[in-house]
Amino acid sequence: MDFTYREEKILKLFSSKMKLSHLDQIKLIYGWRIVIADFKKLFFMYGFALLMGCFIETFLIHASFFLFRQVAFGVHSKNFYLCLIVSCITFPVSSFLLKNLDIGIIHIGITYLIAAVPLLLFAPIGSAVNPIRGSAHAQYLRRKIYIRLSILGVTILVLPTTITKFLVAGLLIETFTVLVSTIQKESDKE
């Protein structure tokens, strides 16, 4: 693994404080690259959201998506740029479209149920990036999904629809990634 000048400086800093094996150095730089890539995605996605005037709405959708993404997993983009493009389109554009839409609690509740059922049926679904390590891990993740869906269900009843529509949109996006991953796994079996 080749390191950039900045990565070499990071390695020098950490090596001066602790003894790192070559494998530890590779792990450190790999983690560094993941953090930097995630910050780049957030910078572009939320920058785009700021330009569209829907920063907070994008944050709500993204927070809800991430809350379920942690336990349901689903499909991942093949590379950083595809993930960046999909994220910049999906989150800010969906929040921009929902921002001026007046949606009642009945419609939000129906959308919540439509999004929750596939998660209950198919999630968690592992991927190459996030594998499921056995049935105990799957059961643990499934319990977390139930808890988070219950919390979101109560939140829908308590908070105003101007907020909950964005939270349900994040759930809907995560459900879409789980369904795509399920379809891909089924087609791989054939």
C-alpha positions as CSV (number, residue, x, y, z in Angstrom):
1,M,0.0,0.0,0.0
2,D,1.5,3.3,-1.1
3,F,1.0,6.3,1.2
4,T,0.7,10.0,0.3
5,Y,2.8,12.7,1.8
6,R,0.0,13.6,4.3
7,E,-0.5,10.0,5.2
8,E,3.3,9.6,5.8
9,K,3.1,12.6,8.2
10,I,0.2,11.0,10.1
11,L,2.2,7.8,10.4
12,K,5.2,9.7,11.7
13,L,3.0,11.4,14.3
14,F,1.5,8.1,15.5
15,S,4.8,6.2,15.3
16,S,6.5,8.7,17.5
17,K,3.8,8.1,20.2
18,M,3.4,4.3,19.9
19,K,5.0,1.4,18.1
20,L,3.0,0.4,15.0
21,S,3.5,-2.7,13.0
22,H,3.2,-2.5,9.2
23,L,-0.3,-4.0,9.4
24,D,-1.2,-1.4,12.1
25,Q,0.0,1.4,9.8
26,I,-2.1,0.0,6.9
27,K,-5.2,-0.1,9.2
28,L,-4.6,3.4,10.4
29,I,-4.3,4.8,6.9
30,Y,-7.2,2.8,5.7
31,G,-9.3,4.2,8.5
32,W,-8.0,7.7,7.7
33,R,-9.0,7.4,4.1
34,I,-12.6,6.2,5.1
35,V,-13.0,9.2,7.4
36,I,-11.7,11.7,4.8
37,A,-14.0,10.1,2.1
38,D,-17.0,10.4,4.5
39,F,-16.2,14.1,5.3
40,K,-16.0,14.8,1.5
41,K,-19.4,13.2,1.0
42,L,-20.9,15.2,3.9
43,F,-19.3,18.4,2.6
44,F,-20.6,18.1,-0.9
45,M,-24.0,16.7,0.1
46,Y,-24.7,19.3,2.8
47,G,-23.2,22.1,0.6
48,F,-25.6,21.1,-2.1
49,A,-28.4,21.1,0.5
50,L,-27.4,24.6,1.7
51,L,-27.5,25.9,-1.9
52,M,-31.0,24.4,-2.2
53,G,-32.1,25.9,1.1
54,C,-32.9,22.6,2.8
55,F,-30.0,21.9,5.1
56,I,-32.0,21.0,8.2
57,E,-34.5,18.9,6.2
58,T,-31.6,17.0,4.6
59,F,-30.1,16.5,8.0
60,L,-33.4,14.9,9.3
61,I,-33.6,12.6,6.3
62,H,-30.0,11.6,6.5
63,A,-30.2,11.0,10.3
64,S,-33.2,8.8,9.9
65,F,-31.5,6.9,7.0
66,F,-28.3,6.4,9.0
67,L,-30.2,5.3,12.1
68,F,-31.7,2.4,10.1
69,R,-28.7,1.9,7.9
70,Q,-26.6,0.9,11.0
71,V,-28.8,-2.1,11.7
72,A,-30.5,-3.0,8.3
73,F,-27.5,-2.5,6.0
74,G,-28.4,-2.8,2.4
75,V,-26.7,-2.1,-0.9
76,H,-23.6,-0.1,-1.2
77,S,-22.3,2.0,-4.1
78,K,-19.4,0.4,-6.1
79,N,-17.2,3.4,-5.6
80,F,-16.8,6.8,-3.9
81,Y,-18.0,8.9,-6.8
82,L,-21.1,6.9,-7.4
83,C,-22.0,7.1,-3.7
84,L,-21.3,10.9,-3.8
85,I,-23.6,11.4,-6.8
86,V,-26.4,9.3,-5.4
87,S,-26.1,10.9,-2.0
88,C,-26.1,14.4,-3.4
89,I,-29.1,13.7,-5.5
90,T,-31.1,11.5,-3.1
91,F,-31.0,13.4,0.2
92,P,-31.0,17.1,-0.7
93,V,-33.4,16.7,-3.7
94,S,-35.9,14.5,-1.7
95,S,-35.8,17.1,1.2
96,F,-36.3,19.9,-1.2
97,L,-39.3,18.2,-2.8
98,L,-40.8,17.4,0.6
99,K,-40.1,20.8,2.1
100,N,-43.1,22.5,0.5
101,L,-45.4,19.5,0.4
102,D,-48.1,19.4,3.0
103,I,-48.6,15.8,4.1
104,G,-51.1,14.7,6.7
105,I,-50.4,12.2,9.5
106,I,-52.5,9.5,7.8
107,H,-50.3,9.6,4.7
108,I,-47.1,9.7,6.8
109,G,-48.4,6.7,8.8
110,I,-49.2,4.7,5.6
111,T,-45.8,5.5,4.2
112,Y,-44.2,4.5,7.5
113,L,-46.0,1.1,7.3
114,I,-45.1,0.6,3.6
115,A,-41.4,1.3,4.5
116,A,-41.4,-0.8,7.7
117,V,-42.9,-4.0,6.3
118,P,-40.0,-4.8,3.9
119,L,-37.5,-4.0,6.6
120,L,-39.2,-6.4,8.9
121,L,-39.3,-9.1,6.2
122,F,-35.8,-8.7,4.6
123,A,-33.5,-6.8,7.0
124,P,-30.8,-7.1,8.1
125,I,-29.2,-8.0,4.8
126,G,-25.4,-8.3,4.7
127,S,-23.1,-7.1,2.0
128,A,-19.4,-7.3,1.2
129,V,-18.9,-4.1,3.2
130,N,-21.2,-5.1,6.1
131,P,-21.4,-8.8,6.4
132,I,-23.7,-10.5,9.0
133,R,-21.6,-12.6,11.2
134,G,-23.9,-15.5,12.1
135,S,-27.5,-15.9,13.3
136,A,-26.8,-14.3,16.7
137,H,-25.7,-11.2,15.0
138,A,-28.7,-11.2,12.7
139,Q,-31.0,-11.6,15.7
140,Y,-29.3,-8.7,17.5
141,L,-29.7,-6.5,14.4
142,R,-33.3,-7.5,14.0
143,R,-34.1,-6.5,17.6
144,K,-32.5,-3.2,17.0
145,I,-34.6,-2.7,13.9
146,Y,-37.8,-3.4,15.9
147,I,-36.7,-0.9,18.6
148,R,-35.9,1.8,16.1
149,L,-39.1,1.3,14.1
150,S,-41.1,1.5,17.4
151,I,-39.3,4.7,18.4
152,L,-40.0,6.2,15.0
153,G,-43.6,5.1,15.2
154,V,-44.1,6.9,18.5
155,T,-42.2,9.9,17.1
156,I,-44.6,10.1,14.2
157,L,-47.5,10.4,16.7
158,V,-45.8,13.0,18.9
159,L,-43.9,15.3,16.6
160,P,-45.5,17.6,14.0
161,T,-45.8,16.3,10.4
162,T,-43.4,19.0,9.3
163,I,-40.7,17.0,10.9
164,T,-41.9,13.4,10.7
165,K,-42.3,13.5,7.0
166,F,-38.5,13.8,6.7
167,L,-37.8,11.1,9.2
168,V,-40.1,8.7,7.3
169,A,-38.4,9.7,4.0
170,G,-35.1,8.6,5.5
171,L,-36.7,5.3,6.5
172,L,-38.1,4.9,2.9
173,I,-34.7,5.5,1.3
174,E,-33.1,2.8,3.6
175,T,-35.9,0.4,2.7
176,F,-35.2,1.0,-0.9
177,T,-31.5,0.1,-0.4
178,V,-32.5,-3.1,1.4
179,L,-34.9,-4.1,-1.4
180,V,-32.3,-3.5,-4.0
181,S,-29.8,-5.6,-2.0
182,T,-32.5,-8.4,-1.7
183,I,-33.2,-8.4,-5.4
184,Q,-29.4,-8.5,-6.2
185,K,-28.9,-11.5,-3.8
186,E,-31.9,-13.3,-5.4
187,S,-30.6,-12.7,-8.9
188,D,-27.1,-13.9,-7.8
189,K,-28.6,-17.2,-6.7
190,E,-30.1,-17.8,-10.1
